[in-house]
């Protein structure tokens, strides 16, 4: 089972974030949330979020990522834009990443 997910970063829509490495560096310094830049896994413009922390910490981290994105996005967005997305129904899909030799 994978204990992470990767999120695409559309760098063209951020004011001052040219790549996933800068995204992660600024996210850590501004919101104290660490994720891994996709470049570490040959996936530029993605970030990998590890899901092994307790649920309350993951919720807090997601809220901080949301704040970070609102603060750096080119066009004016508000919490309402994200709240609408949160109300969408989604079912997490976990896949077994074990591979046969």
Number of C-alpha atoms within 10 A of each C-alpha: 9 12 13 13 12 16 13 13 19 14 17 12 13 18 12 14 19 15 20 24 20 14 24 22 17 17 19 14 10 13 15 13 19 18 18 18 24 22 15 13 11 9 14 15 20 25 25 21 20 15 13 10 11 8 10 9 12 16 12 12 19 14 14 17 19 15 17 17 17 18 15 16 17 14 11 8 13 13 11 9 10 14 10 9 10 10 8 8 7 7 6 6 7 11 9 8 9 8 5 4 3
